[in-house]
Amino acid sequence: ASTKWMLLLDVAPAAGPAEAAQPLLEKGIALAAGFFEAAASGRESCGFACSSSSSRRIAPTIRPDLTLAYEVLASVGGKPAMSFPDLVRKEAADLPLHASMLCITSTLDLALVRAIADARTRHRAVHVIYVHARPSLSVGEREGASQLQAAGCSFTEVPHPQSQWQAQGGVADATA
């Protein structure tokens, strides 16, 4: 019960084709929902914040009922209210002691690496989950991952290639 997680979701599209943004965001939302479920089953505290202007923040507490979490995740999207690196800095400053941050993003750039390194200076455990649409990381992305790991962060890549994307329209969308 002493574990406190704060999930941070980046809603800004990844660099690359515009059609990649929505499937990557949906994958990030699905990952966040999975972390909420895992926290609930393990009786751990879990909160949520994202860079979307239409979504609200959830403080990290133990919640066996995930209704609020699912409602907030369903409202994610739209124009970002702030950049993801700014959200990381804000949450790192506002979170209670011993709260860990789990950052789900599809953009890995120098600004984010710096923001996460700043969060680590506050002795926060930070884990970055990088969702991308390529079969492997580029040289720049591998360098960013190395910099994060050198700063003491853990890093996981989640490839989500186009072959896994749902086709738009049809019965699946109508019944969802």
Phi, psi and omega in degrees: 000350181276350179285126176237123178246143171236114178276129177241123183247128177271120181262355180288142181294149176289156174295136181134198183296141182298327181292348179279338187299309185296312178298324179290321176297316179299322177296319178297319178296318178297320177296317179299317178299320177297321178292322175299315180297317179296319179296318180296317181289333178266006181054045178251155177283139179213130176239180184207141170209149176217169183277002180285139179284340183268357184253150178254163182274144174242125179290148180287105175220166176282127179220107176288334178267121185263013182303311180300316181300315180293322177297316180292318178297325179292337181270358182291140176139182180085191183289136177295139177280332178209164178289154180297318176302323177293321177297318178300315180296316181298312181293324178298324179282328187268341186289151175293161178303148177068011174275137179258150180250137176239111186258120178252119185214159172241015176231121180240101182227176184298321180299319179291318178302317179295317180297319180289322175298321176298319178297323179294332179292343176270015179061035176266138169283130181230131175237130180252127174250116185255111180263126182217166186253015181251160179291333178209165181286146175285171179300316179297320179292321177296322177295317177299318178297320178296319179296319177298315180294324177295331178278358177099011179268151170266155188219132176229133175259141178236093177290135179227074186294159183303333181295342179265356183285138177290143174288140181285143176085182177088191184296321182301316179290321183293327183264354183290000000 
